[in-house]
């Protein structure tokens, strides 16, 4: 049905220029404008009506106009600017849906520091790579989280790198990354070691991952689960029973053993070395915690078939244990693991035969 603005509408507006009548007029004129059925003088008249309404004192009128114009195209620039610079209740639906916002308009909204308007931009359909990158570089976490959850936004690997760098601890942003239908494998590899078990499972189930990455995720979940079980045991006997079960089922891996010591699970580590190196527990403890006996520790690790590349992580953990007199029942294991990471990083900085890949791998075993 063809929409028309008739004399009755004009008369009603002239007689009672209240917010309700103005809002009705705004909707009718906007519908006409969107239909494309008006040209020439009628088109100019419609745009003049918009120019009057965008300055109306009643917010309800401007809200109605913005809601009506959000689906139009090719509006004059002055009208667009009035709408995007208005209060949030007027501007947000227009910013989110109006397809003909120029890049200049969008950048000015992002630079305005208005959080709600930035969020509206991040929700827009089909954001360009450049706009997505601009948001990632400049906007706060809440806005970037919305950008990442926007499936239509074009986000390249370099932009994901910026996001990871700016918000390394944000589980909210990582969750939104994981729940995107597509995510570069290189980005997955950078975040898998800091994800919860739930997000790791989602990655494996919903993303087409290379076999080595998928296997690494599954192994990481298994190791974390095993160490959570170990943490609940209060007696050496229970720990030894767990180690025995893992050993006989070929699940007592070097990776698991090193993760344990780097998380502060000292008893798990000690009994693992007992089984893997065939060394009595009292001898293991004597070697690990005697002063100036690094060569004996190295020999013990070799007997247990712990790869040489993992030695720095073990020595870092043992050093932290001695420095802070770590008690696994009293101390916070999370802060302990952070101290171990710091020492591993200092190992690499000191040039102790530790490559960047070695450092990344060792830290992945702690995170």
NORNORLIN-V581511 format. One record per residue. N is the residue number from 1. RES is the residue in one letter. SS is DSSP state (A for helix, B for strand, O for the rest). NEAR is the number of other C-alpha atoms within 8 Angstrom. Layout:
BEGIN
N & RES & SS & NEAR
N & RES & SS & NEAR
END
This chain:
BEGIN
1 & X & O & 2
2 & X & O & 3
3 & X & O & 7
4 & X & O & 6
5 & X & O & 9
6 & X & O & 6
7 & X & A & 6
8 & X & A & 6
9 & X & A & 9
10 & X & A & 9
11 & X & A & 8
12 & X & A & 10
13 & X & A & 12
14 & X & A & 7
15 & X & A & 6
16 & X & O & 7
17 & X & O & 9
18 & X & O & 7
19 & X & A & 9
20 & X & A & 7
21 & X & A & 11
22 & X & A & 12
23 & X & A & 13
24 & X & A & 8
25 & X & A & 11
26 & X & A & 14
27 & X & A & 11
28 & X & A & 11
29 & X & A & 10
30 & X & A & 13
31 & X & A & 10
32 & X & A & 12
33 & X & A & 12
34 & X & A & 10
35 & X & A & 7
36 & X & O & 7
37 & X & O & 6
38 & X & O & 9
39 & X & O & 8
40 & X & A & 6
41 & X & A & 6
42 & X & A & 8
43 & X & A & 10
44 & X & A & 9
45 & X & A & 8
46 & X & A & 11
47 & X & A & 9
48 & X & A & 8
49 & X & A & 8
50 & X & A & 11
51 & X & A & 9
52 & X & A & 8
53 & X & A & 12
54 & X & O & 11
55 & X & O & 8
56 & X & O & 9
57 & X & O & 4
58 & X & O & 7
59 & X & A & 8
60 & X & A & 8
61 & X & A & 14
62 & X & A & 14
63 & X & A & 11
64 & X & A & 12
65 & X & A & 15
66 & X & A & 13
67 & X & A & 10
68 & X & A & 12
69 & X & A & 11
70 & X & O & 12
71 & X & O & 9
72 & X & O & 11
73 & X & O & 8
74 & X & O & 5
75 & X & O & 7
76 & X & O & 7
77 & X & A & 6
78 & X & A & 6
79 & X & A & 11
80 & X & A & 10
81 & X & A & 9
82 & X & A & 10
83 & X & A & 12
84 & X & A & 12
85 & X & O & 7
86 & X & O & 8
87 & X & O & 6
88 & X & A & 8
89 & X & A & 7
90 & X & A & 16
91 & X & A & 15
92 & X & A & 12
93 & X & A & 12
94 & X & A & 14
95 & X & A & 14
96 & X & A & 10
97 & X & A & 10
98 & X & O & 12
99 & X & O & 7
100 & X & O & 6
101 & X & O & 9
102 & X & O & 6
103 & X & A & 7
104 & X & A & 6
105 & X & A & 9
106 & X & A & 10
107 & X & A & 9
108 & X & A & 8
109 & X & A & 13
110 & X & A & 13
111 & X & A & 6
112 & X & O & 6
113 & X & O & 7
114 & X & O & 8
115 & X & A & 7
116 & X & A & 8
117 & X & A & 13
118 & X & A & 13
119 & X & A & 11
120 & X & A & 12
121 & X & A & 12
122 & X & A & 14
123 & X & O & 10
124 & X & O & 11
125 & X & O & 8
126 & X & O & 7
127 & X & O & 11
128 & X & O & 9
129 & X & A & 10
130 & X & A & 6
131 & X & A & 10
132 & X & A & 15
133 & X & A & 10
134 & X & A & 8
135 & X & A & 13
136 & X & A & 11
137 & X & A & 8
138 & X & A & 6
139 & X & O & 10
140 & X & O & 6
141 & X & A & 8
142 & X & A & 7
143 & X & A & 13
144 & X & A & 14
145 & X & A & 11
146 & X & A & 11
147 & X & A & 12
148 & X & A & 13
149 & X & A & 10
150 & X & O & 10
151 & X & O & 7
152 & X & O & 7
153 & X & O & 14
154 & X & O & 9
155 & X & O & 11
156 & X & O & 7
157 & X & A & 8
158 & X & A & 6
159 & X & A & 11
160 & X & A & 10
161 & X & A & 9
162 & X & A & 10
163 & X & A & 12
164 & X & A & 8
165 & X & A & 7
166 & X & A & 6
167 & X & O & 9
168 & X & O & 7
169 & X & O & 4
170 & X & O & 7
171 & X & A & 7
172 & X & A & 7
173 & X & A & 12
174 & X & A & 10
175 & X & A & 9
176 & X & A & 11
177 & X & A & 10
178 & X & A & 10
179 & X & O & 8
180 & X & O & 10
181 & X & O & 7
182 & X & O & 5
183 & X & O & 10
184 & X & O & 7
185 & X & A & 7
186 & X & A & 6
187 & X & A & 11
188 & X & A & 9
189 & X & A & 9
190 & X & A & 7
191 & X & A & 9
192 & X & A & 9
193 & X & A & 10
194 & X & A & 6
195 & X & O & 11
196 & X & O & 6
197 & X & A & 7
198 & X & A & 7
199 & X & A & 10
200 & X & A & 13
201 & X & A & 9
202 & X & A & 11
203 & X & A & 9
204 & X & A & 12
205 & X & A & 6
206 & X & A & 7
207 & X & O & 10
208 & X & O & 5
209 & X & O & 8
210 & X & O & 6
211 & X & A & 6
212 & X & A & 6
213 & X & A & 9
214 & X & A & 10
215 & X & A & 8
216 & X & A & 8
217 & X & A & 11
218 & X & A & 11
219 & X & A & 8
220 & X & A & 9
221 & X & A & 10
222 & X & A & 8
223 & X & A & 10
224 & X & A & 8
225 & X & A & 8
226 & X & A & 8
227 & X & A & 10
228 & X & A & 8
229 & X & A & 8
230 & X & A & 11
231 & X & A & 8
232 & X & A & 6
233 & X & O & 8
234 & X & O & 6
235 & X & O & 6
236 & X & A & 7
237 & X & A & 6
238 & X & A & 9
239 & X & A & 13
240 & X & A & 10
241 & X & A & 8
242 & X & A & 9
243 & X & A & 13
244 & X & A & 9
245 & X & A & 8
246 & X & A & 10
247 & X & A & 11
248 & X & A & 7
249 & X & O & 7
250 & X & O & 7
251 & X & O & 7
252 & X & O & 11
253 & X & O & 7
254 & X & A & 9
255 & X & A & 7
256 & X & A & 9
257 & X & A & 12
258 & X & A & 13
259 & X & A & 11
260 & X & A & 13
261 & X & A & 14
262 & X & A & 15
263 & X & O & 11
264 & X & O & 13
265 & X & O & 13
266 & X & A & 9
267 & X & A & 8
268 & X & A & 14
269 & X & A & 12
270 & X & A & 11
271 & X & A & 12
272 & X & A & 11
273 & X & A & 14
274 & X & A & 12
275 & X & A & 12
276 & X & A & 10
277 & X & A & 11
278 & X & O & 8
279 & X & O & 9
280 & X & O & 7
281 & X & A & 9
282 & X & A & 6
283 & X & A & 8
284 & X & A & 13
285 & X & A & 9
286 & X & A & 8
287 & X & A & 10
288 & X & A & 8
289 & X & A & 8
290 & X & O & 7
291 & X & O & 4
292 & X & O & 4
293 & X & O & 8
294 & X & A & 6
295 & X & A & 6
296 & X & A & 8
297 & X & A & 10
298 & X & A & 9
299 & X & A & 8
300 & X & A & 11
301 & X & A & 13
302 & X & A & 10
303 & X & A & 9
304 & X & O & 11
305 & X & O & 9
306 & X & O & 10
307 & X & O & 9
308 & X & A & 6
309 & X & A & 7
310 & X & A & 10
311 & X & A & 11
312 & X & A & 9
313 & X & A & 12
314 & X & A & 11
315 & X & A & 8
316 & X & A & 11
317 & X & A & 12
318 & X & A & 11
319 & X & A & 8
320 & X & A & 13
321 & X & A & 10
322 & X & A & 9
323 & X & A & 7
324 & X & A & 6
325 & X & O & 7
326 & X & O & 10
327 & X & O & 6
328 & X & O & 10
329 & X & O & 4
330 & X & O & 5
331 & X & O & 8
332 & X & O & 7
333 & X & A & 9
334 & X & A & 7
335 & X & A & 7
336 & X & A & 13
337 & X & A & 13
338 & X & A & 8
339 & X & A & 9
340 & X & A & 13
341 & X & A & 10
342 & X & A & 8
343 & X & A & 9
344 & X & A & 14
345 & X & A & 9
346 & X & A & 8
347 & X & A & 11
348 & X & A & 13
349 & X & A & 7
350 & X & O & 6
351 & X & O & 7
352 & X & O & 7
353 & X & O & 5
354 & X & O & 10
355 & X & O & 7
356 & X & A & 7
357 & X & A & 6
358 & X & A & 9
359 & X & A & 12
360 & X & A & 8
361 & X & A & 8
362 & X & A & 11
363 & X & A & 10
364 & X & A & 8
365 & X & O & 11
366 & X & O & 10
367 & X & O & 7
END
